């Protein structure tokens, strides 16, 4: 029998790696699910709800991981947590593998097999396991909701006997999963929405949601997307042309949401101090790339700052502000991933190490960091 453990996250992380629904499905696969008491409280999943679906609730994290085969986490677990696992046990989480390399090495040296969900390959069969997409979708939604609250004016146009309230103008910078959801949410609220991205494939997506596309559409623009679907770094000449176009557009916007983020790299700078100073007092910028330094020059990660009457929100972990939904989706991502590793007939672990999904997410095995992207250059 496979034993799956779940422990509480750090105080700043309200999400949890398992939901009552995924407990039930893991138990149906023949797994034993052991959860430290209170792990799901901040996502409104009570111990009693977990227990009703077949989980064993134990008093502490140490008891949850003792002898377990798999540890499920949202964020990177501690060395102490993984040491409680069975020999060669697995930890599956969003490990932030490019951050704090000494900490990652220390985890690997415990002999724990580490899987990082951020490395999920962008292939069709892995879409249901793509945690970056599931969480970014919610972050894009929450960014617009927060912006509307901070704006302190009505978002849709309102025609009243006393006069007309104009619709707010919202500009979405970066049209990935988060950006598309931000466009859709802003449109639902009645804003006049425009969006920009360097990837040509996004132009049609933006138009399909009823927003205006804003970009310098030259030859470099037509080649600006990687095979994995991410934006390529653009030349300085293109960046200058795009910055000039954006500078003229952004000064009349009420709400700006930036989402340009490439995993493992510093966030590209999209909004300069001068652009912020050109905006109207009362305008709002929500920077979803704050964790990587921010798309706005004035962003302070984890803070809301005001400059010349413009508020710039660098709040981290916006998906965590809707923890019930975020945890439910993340838990489903993990369940689908774990299903690849369990022999449904024998009810035992059976990992196909040649599976593209397994290989793509495997960070450490046998005491060593093994993921190709984490090897020293030239190795």
N, C-alpha and C positions, 0 to 999 in steps of 0.2 A: 504493500500500500504506500502511495506517495503522500507525504505530509507537507502541506503548504502552510507557511507561517506568515502572519501579518502583524506588524508592530506600529505604534503611534509615530507620527511624523514630528518634526521639530515644531516649536511654538509658532513660527511664522508660516507654516504650511498647513492649511486647513483641509486639504484633500486627503483621501485615503485610497489605498490600492485595491480594495475589494468592496463589492456591494452585496447586499443580500441576494440579489439575482445571481451573481457569479459564484457566491458560496454554494447555492443550490446546484448549479451546473457542475461545479468542481466535485461536489459530493456524488453527483450522478455519474461522474467519470471514475469514481472509486477512490477519490482523494480524501484524506483527512485534513480538515481545515482548522487551524488553531490560531485564535486571534487574541491579542493582549487586550484586556478590558479597557474600554474607552477609545479604542483606535478610531472608530468611525463617528464619534460624538459630534465633531465639528462639521461633518457632512450629513448630520441628522440620521445616521445609521446607529441605532442603539444596540447594545449587547444582546438585548432580548430579541430584536429582529434578526440579528445574525444567528443566534442560537436556534430560533424557530426554523431556520433554513438548513440546520445541520452542523453548524460550526461549534467547536469547543471554545469556550471563553475561559482564559486563564488570567491570573492576577497581574502578571508582569511580562515585559518584553522578553526577559531572559527565559521564562517558562515557555513562551510562544515559540522561540527559535530552537529550543533544546532538542537536538536530534532531528530537526526538520530537514527535508530535502530541498525545499524551495522557499526563499524569502521574497515576498512581494513588497515593494516600497514605491512611493512616489519619487522621493529624492534619494540621493546616495546614502546607503546605510553606513553605520559606523563599523569600525574594525571589531568592536566588542560584540555587536549584533551578529556578524557573519561567523565569528568564532564559535558560536553556539550551534551552528548547523552541522549536519552529519559530514563526514569526511568527503570532500569533493562536492559539497552541496552548492546550490545555485542561488544567486541573488539577481533579481530582475527589477530594474528601476530606470528612471531618468538619471543617469549617473553624471551628467555634465562632464563627459569624458575629456574634453579639452581644457577643463579648469582644474587647478590644484593637482598637478601631476604627482607630486610626492604622496598626496593622500590616496590617489588612485593606485599607485604602486604598492602602498601599504596594504590596501584591500586585496590586491592581486596576490601578494606574498602570503596571505593566509591560506592559499590553495583553493579559495572559493572560485567557482566558475561564474564570471560576471557577464551579464547581458545588459547593454545600454539601448533602451527603446528609442533614443534619438537617432540611432544608426539604422533604423528600419529601412530596408531598401524601398525605393519608390517604384514598385512593380505592382501590377494589377492584383495579384493574389495576396499582397500584403496590405492593401488599403484598409482592411478592417482592423489592422494592428498598428496603424499609423497614429501614434500618440501626438506627434507635433500637429497634425491636422485636426484631430479631435479637440485638442486644447486651444489651438489658435482660433478655431471657429467661435468658441465661446469668448475668447479674449476680444475678437473683433466686435462681437455683439456688445460686450460690457463696455468697451471703449466708447461706443456711441452713446450708450445710456449714461455713462459718467459725464461725457462731454455735454450732453443736453442738460444735465443737472447743474454743471458748473457754468454754463452759458448764461443762465439766469434770465433768459428771454424765451419766448415761444419759438419752437422750431418750424411748425407748419404755417403757411399763410392763413390768416384768419380775416374774414370780411365781416365787420360788425357795423351797427348803426353809428358807432362812435368813430369809425375809421377802419382802415385796413392795416393789419399787422403783416409785414413782409415775411416771406419764408427765409429761414436761415440758409446760408451757403456753406456746404460741407465739402472738403477736399480730402480725398483719401490717397495717400502716397505709399504705393506698394500694393499690388493687387494679387497677393497670394490668397490662401484660405482666409486669413484674418481680414485682409482688405476686402475681399468679396462679401464677407458677412457684414463688414462695416458699411459697405455701399448699400446692401439690401436693407439693413436696419435703419440707416439714415433716410433712405427712400420711404420706408414704412412710416417714419415719423414726419414725413412731409418736407424734408429739406431739399434744396436744389443741390444735386450731388455731381461732383466731377472727380476724376481719378487719374493717376499717372503711374506708369511702370515702364521699365526699359525692355520688358519682354513683349515682343509683337503679338504673341498669342493672346495676351490679356485684353487687347483692344476690343475684340468681339465680345468677350465676357463682360466687360464694362458696359458696352452698348446694350447687351441683352438685359441688364438690370436697370436700364433707363438712365444711366449716368453719362456724362460727357467725358471723352478721353482726351487727355492733355499730354503730349509728348513731342519731342523732335523726332520726326519719322524719316531719318536718313538711312544710308546703307548700313552703317554700324548698328543702328537700331534693329534692322531686319535680321541680324545675326547674334542678337544679345541674349540668348538663352542656352543653358547647358542641356545635355542629354537627360540629366536628372530633373530638369524643370526649374532649376534655380537661375537667377539673373547672373550673367557674367559681369565681372568688373569692367567698367567702361573706361575709355580713354579720357585723358584730361580735357581734350578738345570737346568731346561729346558732353562731358560733365559740365563744362562751362556753358555750352549752348543750352543744355537742359536747365541749368541753374538760372539763366537769364529768362527763359520762358516761365519757369516756376515763380521767379521773383515778381514778375508782372501779374501773375494769377493769384498768388497767395495774399497779396495786400488787401484784396476785397473779400477774403473768406472770413466766416465767423467761427467755423470749427475745422481744425486740421487734425487728421489722424495719420500718423506715420507707422508703417509696418515693415519697413525694409530691413530684413535680417537674414543673414546667411549663417547657418550653424557653424560655430567654431571660429568665426571671424569677427573683428570689430564691426560695429554697425556703420554703414556708409553715412556720411554727413549730407543731409538733404536740405536742412533749414539753417541758414546762418543767422548770426545776431542781427545783421542788417535787415534780413527778411522779417524777423520778429518785430523789429522796430518800425517796419513799414505797415504792420497790421493795426487794425482798429482796437482801441481799448475795449476790453470785454471779450475779445476773441480768446479761443481756447485751443491749445495744442495738446493732444494725447499722444505720447511717444511710447509705442509698444516695443521699441528696440532699446529701451532704457537699460535692460540687463547687460547689453553689449556696448554701453557707452552712450547710446542714444542717436537718433537721426537728427536731432536738433542740437545746435551748438550750445544752447543754454540749459539743456536737460540736466537735472541732477537725479541720478538713479535713486528711487525710493522716496522722492520728495515732490511736492508741488511748489513751484516757485512762480513769482510774478515779476514781469519785466515790462515797464512802460504800459502797464494796464493789461498785458497779455499773460494769461496763466498757462504754464507749461507743466503738464502732469507726467512725472516719471515713475508713477506707481509700478511696482513689480508684481508679477503673478496675478494679472487680471482674471485669468481663468479661475484662480482660487477664490475670487469674490463671488463666484456662483458654484460653490463646492459640491452641492448635491448633484448637479448635472455633470460637472467636471469629473467628479469621482466615479459616477456611473459610467461615463464614456471611457474613462481611463481603465476602469476595471474590466470592461468588455474588451478593450484592446489587449490587455494582459491575458484574459481568458482565452482568446483566439490564439495567442502566441503559445500559451502553455499546452493547448490541445495538440499542437504539433509534436510535443515531446512525450505524450502519454499513450502507451499501448492500450487501446480501449478494451481489448480482449483480456489481456493479462493484468490490467490495472497497475502497470509498473512504468517507470521512466524508460523511454526508448528514444534516444536522441539521434537524429540523422545529421551528423556533423557536416555532411556535404550539401545539405539543404541551403539554398541561397539565403533564405530568411535567417536561419541559424548562423551561417557564416557571416552574414552582414552585420548582425547585432552582437556577435561574440567579441567581448573586449579582453577578457582574461581567462586563462585556463592553465592548470598545472603550475600555478605560482608565477606565471609570466603574463605581461600584457601582450596580446597577440594580434590585435586589430591592425591591419596594414596602415591605416591613416594615423596611428599613434606611435609608429616606429620612427626612430631618428632618421632624418633626411640622409639618403645615401646608403641606409642599411638594407 
